[in-house]
Amino acid sequence: MYVFDQAFTFFDFGRAAVSAVILFAVIMGLTLIQRRVVSTRVDY
């Protein structure tokens, strides 16, 4: 909601874009950490 509010309520598209990129980076980092921790090798 923060990104949406910054962009369309306060018309601050620059801050919304930066926030979206930071959010993407955080989610990507958490995903990579999770994949390393929970990685189970499956051989078919």
RATA-V574525 format. One line per field, one symbol per residue. phi: phi as a letter, one per 20 degrees, with the letter a starting at -180 (. if undefined). Layout:
phi: ???
//
This chain:
phi: .ffffffdedldfffffffffffffffffffffffffdfcecde
//
